[in-house]
């Protein structure tokens, strides 16, 4: 379903083990950014009624997830704070073409790729951590993140032919795999 070209590797799991608190804080920031992305898409493509309806649902879900992560942090005595973000999202956004309708296609596909990677990471964390609460928490997020990925990919087809969207998606999957395989420090949800 996700069609990612690279899975989380031992390097990332080592970062998680060494800096779980920072990964959890970064997760909260990721949820906030995901809500912002969906809201920005509403502003830019207001004429597309289905897109606006779906983005409204995603904004609400992402903000709910943001609050869920904040509550998790509070229960664990972890102070929410600013963190230097990973370069993952910036590198993906640099691939977005500048002219419409290609820009719309790319914005939606990049958002969908980020959701797919989050989905893969949540599943990986659920299986990796030796913490029942955390494992259950990440397992509970898997389904909605997978649905978000699907919604973004389907909406991209409003702005391009099925063939063109699928071809671009394949290109972006390859680019995403290269970006995530580079890795980076410090530990982040998408490092």
C-alpha positions in Angstrom: 0.0 0.0 0.0 2.7 2.5 0.9 5.1 1.5 -1.8 8.1 3.1 -0.1 11.4 2.2 -1.7 13.4 2.2 1.6 12.5 1.1 5.1 13.7 2.4 8.4 17.2 1.1 9.0 19.4 0.1 12.0 20.9 3.7 12.1 17.5 5.2 12.7 16.5 2.6 15.3 19.8 3.4 17.1 18.9 7.1 17.1 15.5 6.2 18.6 17.0 4.1 21.3 19.5 6.8 22.2 17.2 9.8 22.0 13.6 8.6 22.3 12.5 11.8 24.1 13.6 14.0 21.1 11.9 11.7 18.6 8.7 12.1 20.7 9.0 15.9 20.8 9.7 15.9 17.1 6.6 13.8 16.5 4.5 16.5 18.1 6.0 19.1 15.8 5.4 16.8 12.8 1.7 16.6 13.7 1.4 20.4 13.9 3.2 20.8 10.5 0.9 18.2 8.9 -2.1 20.2 10.1 -0.5 23.3 8.6 0.1 21.6 5.3 -3.5 20.5 4.9 -4.7 24.0 5.9 -2.4 25.6 3.3 -3.8 23.3 0.6 -7.3 24.6 1.5 -6.2 28.2 1.0 -4.4 27.4 -2.3 -7.0 25.1 -3.9 -10.2 26.5 -2.5 -12.1 25.8 -5.8 -11.7 22.1 -5.3 -14.6 21.2 -3.0 -13.6 17.6 -2.4 -10.0 18.7 -1.6 -11.3 21.3 0.9 -13.6 18.7 2.6 -10.8 16.1 2.9 -8.2 18.6 4.1 -10.6 19.8 6.8 -10.8 16.2 8.1 -7.0 15.9 8.0 -6.5 19.2 9.7 -8.8 18.1 12.6 -7.2 14.6 12.8 -3.6 16.0 12.8 -4.4 18.6 15.5 -6.0 15.8 17.5 -2.8 13.7 17.1 -0.8 16.8 18.1 -2.7 17.0 21.4 -2.4 13.3 21.9 1.4 13.5 21.6 1.5 16.5 23.9 -0.5 14.5 26.5 1.9 11.6 26.1 4.9 13.9 26.6 3.2 15.4 29.7 2.5 11.9 31.2 6.2 11.0 30.7 7.5 14.3 32.2 9.0 15.4 28.9 8.9 19.1 28.3 7.7 20.1 24.8 10.1 22.6 23.2 11.4 23.8 20.0 13.7 21.5 18.1 15.8 22.0 15.0 13.8 20.0 12.4 15.2 17.4 10.2 16.0 18.4 6.6 13.7 15.6 5.2 10.6 17.8 4.6 12.7 20.7 3.2 14.4 18.4 0.7 11.2 16.9 -0.4 9.6 20.3 -0.8 12.5 21.4 -3.0 11.3 18.8 -5.6 7.9 20.5 -6.0 7.6 22.0 -9.5 6.8 25.7 -9.7 4.0 25.9 -12.3 0.4 24.8 -12.0 -1.1 22.2 -12.3 2.2 20.3 -11.7 2.7 22.2 -8.5 -0.6 21.0 -7.1 0.2 17.4 -8.1 3.6 17.6 -6.4 2.4 19.3 -3.3 -0.2 16.6 -2.7 2.1 13.8 -3.6 4.9 15.1 -1.3 2.3 15.5 1.5 1.3 11.9 0.8 4.9 10.7 0.9 5.5 12.3 4.2 2.3 10.6 5.6 3.5 7.3 4.1 6.9 7.6 5.8 5.2 8.6 9.1 3.0 5.6 8.8 6.0 3.3 8.2 7.9 4.9 11.1 4.9 4.5 13.5 4.6 0.8 12.6 8.3 0.4 13.1 8.2 2.2 16.5 5.2 0.1 17.6 7.1 -3.0 16.9 10.5 -1.8 18.2 9.9 -0.1 21.5 9.8 -2.1 24.7 7.0 0.0 26.2 3.4 -1.2 26.0 1.9 2.3 26.2 4.1 3.7 23.4 3.7 0.6 21.2 -0.1 0.8 21.5 -0.1 4.6 20.9 1.9 4.2 17.6 -0.2 1.3 16.5 -3.3 3.4 17.0 -2.0 6.1 14.6 -1.1 3.8 11.8 -4.5 3.6 10.2 -5.2 7.3 10.0 -1.7 8.0 8.6 -2.2 5.4 5.9 -5.6 6.9 5.0 -4.0 10.4 4.8 -1.4 9.0 2.3 -4.2 7.6 0.2 -6.3 10.8 0.3 -3.4 12.9 -0.9 -2.5 10.6 -3.7 -6.1 10.4 -4.9 -6.5 14.2 -4.8 -3.4 14.7 -6.9 -5.4 13.0 -9.7 -7.7 16.1 -9.7 -4.8 18.0 -11.2 -3.2 15.6 -13.7 -3.9 12.4 -15.6 -3.7 9.1 -13.8 -0.6 8.2 -15.9 1.1 11.5 -15.2 0.4 11.4 -11.5 1.6 7.8 -11.2 4.8 8.5 -13.1 5.5 11.5 -10.9 4.7 9.5 -7.8 7.2 6.9 -8.8 9.9 9.6 -9.3 9.1 11.1 -5.9 9.2 7.6 -4.2 12.8 7.2 -5.6 13.8 10.6 -4.4 12.3 10.1 -1.0 14.2 6.8 -0.6 17.4 8.6 -1.4 16.7 11.4 1.1 15.7 9.0 4.0 18.7 6.7 3.2 21.1 9.6 3.6 20.1 9.9 7.3 21.0 12.8 9.5 21.6 13.8 13.1 20.0 14.6 15.4 17.3 12.0 16.0 14.0 13.0 14.5 10.9 11.2 13.3 12.2 11.6 9.7 15.9 11.6 10.3 
